[in-house]
């Protein structure tokens, strides 16, 4: 199952898509503050990078899962044949399946950690931008 980033983007509900028009707000921006076009473009670039990274990782996982599907089919065929040599080969095949399962678990774990880090970094950046914007507003209203 291969899909491009563009296809993935088309399949997402509107609430998950980024808005890039100047002056529009980004989903999840509680205060509804306007953002400049440059900020949206930077976010768009970051989003593309994040989606590409996620897509690449999911493709790698899918590749390992596809390998396992082939190995499982071979194990089933060997088992059904009841030929002693084929049954002996199943031991090695099952060990490879188990190793692949461990690989997939590790890949998902890494993916989860990386995604979580990206989300936390972006929240920290957004919060610091909001805080500095709030401070500017206070200074401007105090100076009036």
C-alpha positions as CSV (number, residue, x, y, z in Angstrom):
1,X,0.0,0.0,0.0
2,X,1.9,3.0,-1.2
3,X,0.6,6.5,-0.9
4,X,2.3,9.8,-1.5
5,X,2.2,12.7,0.9
6,X,-0.2,14.5,-1.4
7,X,-2.6,11.5,-1.3
8,X,-2.3,11.4,2.5
9,X,-3.0,15.1,2.7
10,X,-6.2,14.7,0.5
11,X,-7.4,11.9,2.8
12,X,-7.2,13.9,5.9
13,X,-10.2,15.7,7.3
14,X,-10.2,19.5,7.0
15,X,-9.4,19.9,10.7
16,X,-6.0,18.3,10.3
17,X,-5.0,20.3,7.3
18,X,-2.9,23.4,7.7
19,X,-4.2,26.7,6.4
20,X,-1.7,28.8,4.6
21,X,-3.5,32.0,3.5
22,X,-2.1,35.2,5.0
23,X,-3.9,36.3,8.2
24,X,-5.7,33.0,8.7
25,X,-5.5,31.1,12.0
26,X,-4.1,27.7,12.5
27,X,-6.3,24.9,13.9
28,X,-5.8,24.6,17.6
29,X,-4.9,28.3,18.1
30,X,-7.2,28.9,21.1
31,X,-6.9,32.7,21.0
32,X,-7.5,32.9,17.3
33,X,-4.5,35.2,16.9
34,X,-3.5,36.1,13.3
35,X,-0.3,34.7,12.0
36,X,1.8,36.1,9.2
37,X,2.2,34.4,5.8
38,X,5.9,33.7,6.7
39,X,4.9,31.8,9.8
40,X,2.4,29.7,7.9
41,X,5.0,29.0,5.2
42,X,7.5,27.9,7.9
43,X,4.8,25.7,9.4
44,X,4.0,24.3,6.0
45,X,7.6,23.4,5.4
46,X,7.9,21.8,8.8
47,X,4.6,19.9,8.2
48,X,5.9,18.5,5.0
49,X,9.1,17.4,6.7
50,X,7.1,15.8,9.5
51,X,4.8,14.0,7.1
52,X,7.7,12.8,4.9
53,X,9.5,11.5,7.9
54,X,6.3,9.7,9.2
55,X,5.6,8.3,5.7
56,X,9.2,7.0,5.3
57,X,9.0,5.3,8.6
58,X,5.6,3.7,7.9
59,X,6.9,2.5,4.5
60,X,9.9,0.8,6.3
61,X,7.5,-0.8,8.8
62,X,5.2,-2.0,6.0
63,X,8.2,-3.5,4.2
64,X,9.1,-5.6,7.2
65,X,5.4,-6.6,7.6
66,X,5.3,-7.6,4.0
67,X,8.4,-9.8,4.5
68,X,6.6,-11.4,7.5
69,X,3.6,-12.2,5.3
70,X,5.8,-14.0,2.8
71,X,7.6,-15.9,5.6
72,X,4.3,-16.9,7.2
73,X,3.0,-18.2,3.9
74,X,6.2,-20.3,3.6
75,X,5.8,-21.6,7.1
76,X,2.2,-22.6,6.3
77,X,3.2,-24.4,3.1
78,X,6.0,-26.2,4.9
79,X,3.7,-27.3,7.6
80,X,1.0,-28.5,5.2
81,X,3.6,-30.5,3.2
82,X,4.6,-32.5,6.4
83,X,8.0,-33.2,4.8
84,X,10.5,-33.4,7.6
85,X,13.1,-31.1,5.9
86,X,10.4,-28.5,5.3
87,X,9.3,-28.7,8.9
88,X,12.9,-28.3,10.1
89,X,13.2,-25.1,7.9
90,X,10.2,-23.7,9.8
91,X,12.3,-23.2,12.9
92,X,14.6,-20.8,11.0
93,X,11.6,-19.1,9.3
94,X,9.8,-18.6,12.6
95,X,13.0,-17.2,14.2
96,X,13.2,-14.7,11.3
97,X,9.5,-13.8,11.8
98,X,10.1,-13.2,15.5
99,X,13.1,-11.0,14.8
100,X,11.0,-9.0,12.3
101,X,8.3,-8.5,14.9
102,X,11.0,-7.1,17.3
103,X,12.2,-4.8,14.5
104,X,8.7,-3.5,13.9
105,X,8.2,-2.9,17.7
106,X,11.4,-1.0,17.8
107,X,10.5,1.0,14.7
108,X,7.1,2.0,16.2
109,X,8.7,2.9,19.5
110,X,11.3,5.1,17.7
111,X,8.5,6.7,15.6
112,X,6.5,7.4,18.7
113,X,9.4,9.0,20.5
114,X,10.3,11.1,17.5
115,X,6.8,12.2,16.9
116,X,6.3,13.1,20.5
117,X,9.5,15.1,20.5
118,X,8.4,17.0,17.4
119,X,5.0,17.8,19.0
120,X,6.6,19.0,22.3
121,X,9.2,21.2,20.4
122,X,6.5,22.8,18.3
123,X,4.3,23.5,21.3
124,X,7.3,25.0,23.1
125,X,8.0,27.3,20.1
126,X,4.4,28.2,19.8
127,X,4.1,29.0,23.5
128,X,7.2,31.1,23.5
129,X,5.9,33.0,20.5
130,X,2.6,33.6,22.2
131,X,4.3,34.7,25.4
132,X,6.5,37.2,23.6
133,X,3.5,38.4,21.6
134,X,1.5,38.9,24.9
135,X,4.4,40.8,26.5
136,X,4.6,43.1,23.4
137,X,0.8,43.8,23.8
138,X,1.2,44.6,27.5
139,X,4.1,46.9,26.8
140,X,2.2,48.6,24.0
141,X,-1.0,49.1,26.1
142,X,1.1,50.3,29.1
143,X,2.8,52.9,26.9
144,X,-0.5,54.3,25.6
